Amino acid sequence: MKQYPIFITMVILLFSCREQAINENIYSETYTVGKIPGLKSFETYNELDKRTEKILKSVDSLNPSEAFGKNRSRIFMESYSNGKKAPQDSAFYQGLPTPCYFEMTGDTLVFRVGIGFFGGMGVEIAIFKNKFQSSYFLYTDDVKPYKYNLSEDFTNNIRLKSKYQTLILNEQPTFKAGQQLTGYLTFTSPVFFERSLQNLDSNYVKGKLYFTCLTQ
């Protein structure tokens, strides 16, 4: 997966925003095809989208099929630590714009979105037949702060299959290159552990994600 400089997030943090609640305690292993709630707002570029596209054009040479307009997402997310809502980038409440990628791996369509530079986070969706599996991942290069559970060793990266998930697509996937696929995901990660100073925190995240990507 391509990595983009974390200063994209730093630019976005200059904006203030209103918190949006996320509450989807549902686990569905099958996606639905139909009307996507709030899609019109996502389809309309806001100032964060425009700034992100400008930054990406300045750091990467994109061909038409990789253009931000054809491969973009907007992530809303809440983080929880030791049972309480944790401070986080305010951009995640407004909707953090990021590039995204769809590719075929065998008979599975794999979607990825993420941000970071020497560390970061992201979301992956694997779509196969009429089913899907979403995952949340975290990584860092220099230290090993993460644990899946208390009995395992620390690691510098974790990939967590969603505890709760729903997915709506605008049309049935063809599982062929060249399809512009738009969707809306809600997800909640299982608990994971992260070392901070002398503490070992119990964390999880809840999020929702709009995306439109060209399959390749």
C-alpha positions in Angstrom: 0.0 0.0 0.0 1.2 3.5 -0.8 2.1 5.7 2.1 1.6 9.4 2.2 3.3 11.9 4.5 1.6 12.5 7.8 1.6 16.2 7.2 -1.6 15.6 5.2 -3.3 15.0 8.6 -1.5 18.0 10.2 -2.9 20.3 7.5 -6.4 19.0 8.1 -6.1 19.5 11.9 -6.2 23.2 11.4 -10.0 22.9 10.9 -12.5 22.8 13.7 -15.5 20.5 13.5 -18.5 19.1 15.3 -18.4 15.6 16.7 -20.5 13.0 15.0 -21.7 9.9 17.0 -21.0 6.4 15.7 -23.1 3.6 17.1 -23.4 0.5 14.9 -23.3 -2.6 17.2 -24.1 -5.0 14.3 -22.1 -7.7 12.8 -23.0 -8.7 9.2 -20.8 -11.0 7.1 -22.8 -10.1 4.0 -22.9 -6.7 2.2 -26.0 -5.1 0.8 -26.5 -3.3 -2.5 -28.7 -0.2 -2.3 -29.0 3.4 -1.3 -26.1 4.7 0.7 -27.1 7.2 3.5 -25.4 10.6 3.3 -23.8 9.8 0.0 -24.6 13.3 -1.5 -22.5 14.9 1.1 -19.5 12.6 0.4 -19.9 13.2 -3.4 -19.5 16.9 -2.9 -15.9 18.1 -2.4 -15.4 20.1 0.8 -12.3 22.2 1.6 -10.5 19.2 3.2 -10.9 17.2 0.0 -9.6 20.0 -2.1 -6.6 20.5 0.1 -5.8 16.8 0.2 -6.1 16.4 -3.6 -3.7 19.4 -4.0 -1.2 17.9 -1.6 -1.3 14.5 -3.2 -0.7 16.0 -6.6 2.3 17.8 -5.3 4.0 14.6 -3.9 2.9 12.0 -6.4 2.5 11.8 -10.2 -0.9 10.2 -10.7 -2.2 8.7 -14.0 -5.9 9.2 -14.7 -7.0 5.9 -13.2 -5.2 6.7 -9.9 -6.7 10.3 -9.6 -8.0 11.2 -6.2 -11.4 11.9 -7.6 -11.7 8.3 -8.7 -10.0 6.8 -5.6 -10.9 8.6 -2.4 -12.5 8.0 1.0 -13.7 9.9 4.0 -13.1 8.3 7.5 -15.0 9.2 10.6 -13.7 7.6 13.8 -13.8 7.5 17.6 -11.1 6.1 19.8 -11.6 4.6 23.2 -9.0 3.9 25.9 -9.6 2.0 29.2 -13.3 2.4 28.7 -13.4 6.1 28.0 -13.4 8.1 24.8 -9.8 9.2 24.1 -8.5 12.4 22.6 -7.8 12.1 18.9 -7.3 14.2 15.7 -10.3 16.4 15.3 -10.3 15.6 11.5 -11.7 12.1 12.3 -14.9 13.7 13.6 -15.4 15.9 10.5 -14.3 13.1 8.1 -10.6 12.6 7.2 -10.1 12.4 3.4 -7.6 9.9 2.1 -6.7 8.1 -1.1 -7.9 4.5 -1.5 -7.1 1.5 -3.6 -9.1 -1.5 -4.9 -7.3 -4.6 -6.4 -8.2 -8.1 -7.3 -6.4 -10.9 -5.3 -7.6 -14.2 -6.8 -11.4 -14.2 -6.5 -11.3 -11.5 -3.8 -11.7 -7.8 -4.2 -9.4 -6.0 -1.6 -10.0 -2.3 -0.7 -7.4 -0.4 1.4 -7.2 3.0 2.8 -4.7 4.5 5.2 -2.5 7.4 6.3 0.9 7.5 7.8 4.7 8.0 7.4 7.0 5.9 9.7 3.7 4.8 11.3 0.0 5.1 10.8 -3.4 3.4 10.5 -5.9 2.2 8.0 -8.9 0.1 7.1 -9.1 -2.9 4.7 -12.2 -4.6 3.3 -12.0 -8.0 1.6 -15.1 -8.7 -0.6 -15.7 -12.2 -1.9 -18.9 -13.5 -3.5 -21.7 -11.9 -1.4 -19.6 -11.7 1.8 -17.0 -9.3 3.2 -14.5 -8.9 6.1 -13.3 -5.5 7.3 -10.2 -4.9 9.4 -8.5 -2.1 11.2 -4.7 -1.9 11.2 -2.0 0.1 13.0 1.7 0.1 12.4 4.9 2.0 13.5 8.5 1.6 12.4 10.7 2.3 15.5 9.0 0.7 18.5 6.8 -2.2 19.4 3.9 -0.8 21.5 1.0 -3.2 20.5 -0.4 -6.4 21.8 -3.4 -8.4 20.5 -3.9 -9.8 24.0 -2.0 -9.9 27.3 -0.4 -13.3 26.7 1.3 -12.3 23.4 4.5 -10.4 22.7 4.6 -6.8 21.7 4.6 -6.0 18.0 5.0 -2.9 15.8 1.9 -3.7 13.7 -1.5 -5.2 14.3 -4.4 -6.1 12.0 -7.8 -6.5 13.8 -10.8 -8.1 12.2 -13.9 -6.1 13.0 -16.0 -7.0 16.0 -19.0 -5.3 14.4 -19.4 -4.4 10.7 -21.9 -3.4 8.0 -21.3 -2.6 4.4 -23.5 -1.0 1.7 -22.4 -0.9 -1.9 -24.0 1.2 -4.7 -24.0 -1.7 -7.1 -23.1 -5.4 -7.3 -19.4 -5.9 -7.6 -18.4 -7.4 -11.0 -15.0 -8.6 -9.7 -13.4 -7.2 -12.8 -11.1 -4.3 -13.4 -12.6 -1.0 -14.4 -15.6 -0.8 -12.1 -16.1 2.4 -10.2 -17.5 1.1 -6.8 -18.9 3.3 -4.1 -19.7 2.1 -0.6 -20.3 2.9 3.1 -18.7 0.8 5.9 -19.3 0.9 9.6 -16.9 -0.9 11.9 -15.8 -1.5 15.5 -12.5 -3.1 16.3 -12.0 -5.7 19.1 -10.0 -4.6 22.1 -6.2 -4.4 21.6 -3.5 -3.2 24.0 -1.0 -0.4 23.6 2.0 0.6 25.8 2.1 4.3 26.7 4.8 5.4 29.1 4.5 3.0 32.1 0.9 2.0 31.3 -0.7 -0.7 29.2 -3.9 0.7 27.8 -6.9 -1.3 26.6 -8.1 0.3 23.4 -10.6 0.0 20.6 -12.0 2.1 17.8 -15.4 2.7 16.1 -15.7 4.2 12.7 -17.6 4.8 9.5 -16.1 5.1 6.1 -17.3 6.4 2.7 -15.3 5.4 -0.4 -15.4 5.4 -4.1 -12.6 3.5 -5.9 -11.8 2.2 -9.4 -11.1 -1.5 -9.4 -7.7 -2.5 -10.8 
